[in-house]
Structures are given as structure tokens and as C-alpha cells.
Amino acid sequence: MVSLYRGRMHVEEIRWLRRGACRSSDPDLFFPPAPTPAQEALAKAVCAGCQVLRECRDYALRAGEAEGIWGGLTPQERRRSRFPEGWRRPAAS
């Protein structure tokens, strides 16, 4: 199978985007230059009612998205999800 790309996303992976609750929202809501708690809450409210929240979140975690709100998670929340506290143990001496 030939992999087609649109930016960094595989075409097969982005089909769910067309059903996203964010599709008609201003992208700056999800990718603000300087995020604030109020802006994050607004973006997460859009995500909360989304029919493809799980696909979006899974994609962002799998792709290592470093920016924006994806699947109702901030970049910091995604990092914590991928690397939970205590995941790194000190090397044995």
C-alpha cells in the first residue's frame, strides 16, 4: 500500500478530522500563540462534545504532537500521558 502524506499526517489517519467538532472552529483556539487557562478550557469544551475525541487523542499521542489541544489534552497533559511520573528509574549503581 502506498502511503500518501498531507503535511506530517498519513491520509488514512486524518479521515476522522472531517467529523471533528473543531472543524468549524478558529484554529487559534486550539493553537494559540500564548495559551491561557481560559483559552484551554474553551478548546477542551469543544473537544468534550466531539464524536472523534478518541481518534484525535490517539493520533496526537502516537504522532507525538508537541503543540496545541488535541483530543482534549494540552501538550503537557499528553507528555504526562506518554511519560507518567516515575517512568524513569535511576540507573542501578
Residue, then its C-alpha position, 0 to 999 in steps of 0.5 A: m500500500v502506498s502511503l500518501y502524506r498531507g503535511r506530517m499526517h498519513v491520509e488514512e489517519i486524518r479521515w476522522l478530522r472531517r467529523g471533528a467538532c473543531r472543524s468549524s472552529d478558529p484554529d487559534l483556539f486550539f493553537p494559540p500563540a500564548p495559551t491561557p487557562a481560559q483559552e484551554a478550557l474553551a478548546k477542551a469544551v469543544c473537544a468534550g462534545c466531539q464524536v472523534l475525541r478518541e481518534c484525535r487523542d490517539y493520533a496526537l499521542r502516537a504522532g507525538e504532537a508537541e503543540g496545541i489541544w488535541g483530543g482534549l489534552t494540552p501538550q503537557e497533559r499528553r507528555r504526562s500521558r506518554f511519560p507518567e511520573g516515575w517512568r524513569r528509574p535511576a540507573a542501578s549503581 
